[in-house]
């Protein structure tokens, strides 16, 4: 899995139907209609997200890993 910045991941989840609900500090909170799940994506410029956090967010968002290669 390649590394992504928070900004890049936010664009990816938006393409999969997630919408920005609110921003608190540097964390952008995303939701999907009909789902109780919320994604909190830290956006710190173009700094890459750590591998474990990226894997966790992608799993929760149900984004296929093939889109990250």
N, C-alpha and C positions, 0 to 999 in steps of 0.2 A: 504494500500500500504506500503510495507516495504521500509526502507531507503536503498539507494545505494550510493556508492561513485562515483565521476566523472569517475574514471577509469573503474568501473564496468558498468556504463551506456555507456561509449564509446565502450566497448566490445559488449554490447547488440545491439547498433545501427549498429555496423559493421556486426553483424550476420544478420541484416535486410537489407543489401545492401547499407548502407551508407559508404562513403569512406572519409578518412582524406584528406582535401585539403591543410591546412596549420596550423601552430602553431604560435600564437602570445602571448608570455609570458606563462601564465598558461592556456590559453584558446585554446582548440583544435576545429577547425572549420571543420565541416563535411558537405558534400553535397551528393546528390543522382543524378545519371544520368537522364537527362530529367526533372529535377525539379529545380525551382528557389529558393527553400527553403534552408536555411543554418541553421545548429545547432551549437551553440557556447557552448561547454561543458567545464566548469571550472574544472581543475584537480589539486587538492591540496592534494597530497598524498592519504591517505585512509580516509580523512574526508568525512562524509556523506553530500550529497547535501540537502539543505533545502527542505521541503515538497512541497512548492509552485513552486519552480524552477523545481524540478523533475517532478511534474505533468504537468507543461507547456511543458517541453522538450519531454516527452512521448507523449503528445497530438500532438505536431507538427510532431514528427517522425512517428506517426500513429502506435505505438506499442500497442498491446492489453494489457489491464491491468492485464489479467490473467497470463501473463508472469512475472509479478512483485510480485505475491503472493507466 
